[in-house]
Amino acid sequence: MAIGDKAIRAAVIDRANCVSALQPSPIPTHAGVPEILQAMRNILAAAGNVDAVGIILPSPAAAASTGGTYSAALAALHECELRAKLSCALPLRVIHYSNAVLLGEVHAGAAQGRRRAAAVIIGHGGVDSAMIIDGQLLCDPLGAPAAIVRIADRPCRVGRVADELCGQALLARMPDVHSLAELEARARTGDFRCQRLWTDFGLDLAETLQTWQADLLPDRIVLGGPIAGALPLFREVLGDLPVVAASLPDAALVGAAALFA
């Protein structure tokens, strides 16, 4: 199950990676840890007969953008403590969102079979990243992506990657466009201004990825988030960077299940 800022998403995933999505459980705006735990218990009850439980915490950038209150509190709990609080007797593992996406793509998606793979996840309000080498995620002691892996705080334009390359920043450059989907659609139908905007975005992304890749040496970089579908609009300006779009619609949930593979 994936703990988001507005809802908990969950699915039952079998050993063939078949995903049976469960009904999302909304999270009240000012919910505390007890309310989140109860919602998680309800989802476990609805899941029926399962063998193990993978829990996806919000990525560092998402936690920061929402204040990180409950996600930080949940992350501070040891897996054994969390299992006890959920009254869960099953094997239970915790993973951060960006790590879960990458693990899912390595397990059954665009990075399958890759020895050194990375992910850059560009959301509406932030940018996250992850790296895996020979099946081992590069993490800090709390399980979040290690400091060298985090791309969000690297310089870009006049600020940080998290502020300059997120979807919100991209839309701010063209006020008459109201969503990333609209920006992509207009570019695909020949709107020169939108096409130019995607090209400029790709150039900024390429400059960022070149120095990041030099530090980590991934042989595949999976681009995730709502911008991934627009990759063909700026792929050419990325040059020989080994960037591909995420291929699994539920990569994070598949990644959480892959913890037990």
Order of alpha helices (4+ residues) and beta strands (2+ residues): beta-beta-beta-beta-beta-alpha-beta-alpha-alpha-alpha-beta-alpha-beta-beta-beta-beta-beta-alpha-alpha-alpha-alpha-beta-beta-alpha
